[in-house]
């Protein structure tokens, strides 16, 4: 099987706020385009969800 360039593959890793925040915001925007749930998806709203009590996005999931 021919090896694919890394850009063509999904990479799973622990969430790193400084590197992954913009990608997470864009993912949530892309989801909202499809499901049209009316969610507030600006960066501050996404950060708020990352700061929920008992939730550590760098350790959870």
C-alpha positions as CSV (number, residue, x, y, z in Angstrom):
1,X,0.0,0.0,0.0
2,X,1.3,3.4,-0.9
3,X,2.1,5.7,2.0
4,X,0.1,8.9,2.1
5,X,1.5,12.3,2.9
6,X,0.6,13.3,6.5
7,X,-1.7,16.2,5.3
8,X,-4.0,13.5,3.8
9,X,-4.3,11.6,7.1
10,X,-6.2,12.3,10.3
11,X,-3.9,12.7,13.3
12,X,-5.3,12.1,16.8
13,X,-3.5,13.8,19.7
14,X,-4.2,15.5,23.0
15,X,-5.8,18.9,22.8
16,X,-3.2,21.8,23.1
17,X,-5.0,25.1,23.5
18,X,-2.2,27.2,22.0
19,X,-2.0,25.0,18.8
20,X,-5.6,23.6,18.5
21,X,-8.0,26.4,19.4
22,X,-8.4,27.9,16.0
23,X,-9.0,24.4,14.5
24,X,-11.6,23.7,17.1
25,X,-13.4,26.9,16.5
26,X,-13.4,26.2,12.7
27,X,-14.7,22.6,13.3
28,X,-17.6,23.9,15.4
29,X,-18.4,26.6,12.8
30,X,-18.4,23.9,10.1
31,X,-20.7,21.7,12.2
32,X,-23.0,24.7,12.8
33,X,-23.3,25.3,9.0
34,X,-24.8,21.8,8.7
35,X,-26.9,21.4,11.9
36,X,-28.0,25.1,12.2
37,X,-28.6,24.8,16.0
38,X,-28.0,28.5,16.6
39,X,-24.9,27.9,18.7
40,X,-22.7,30.9,19.5
41,X,-19.4,29.9,18.0
42,X,-17.0,32.8,18.3
43,X,-13.7,32.2,19.9
44,X,-14.8,33.4,23.3
45,X,-17.7,31.1,23.4
46,X,-15.5,28.1,22.6
47,X,-13.0,29.1,25.3
48,X,-15.9,29.3,27.8
49,X,-16.7,25.7,27.1
50,X,-13.1,24.7,27.6
51,X,-13.2,26.4,31.0
52,X,-16.2,24.4,32.4
53,X,-15.6,23.3,36.0
54,X,-14.1,19.8,36.2
55,X,-13.2,19.8,32.5
56,X,-9.6,19.7,31.5
57,X,-9.5,19.6,27.7
58,X,-5.8,18.7,27.7
59,X,-6.5,15.6,29.8
60,X,-10.1,14.6,28.9
61,X,-11.0,12.1,26.3
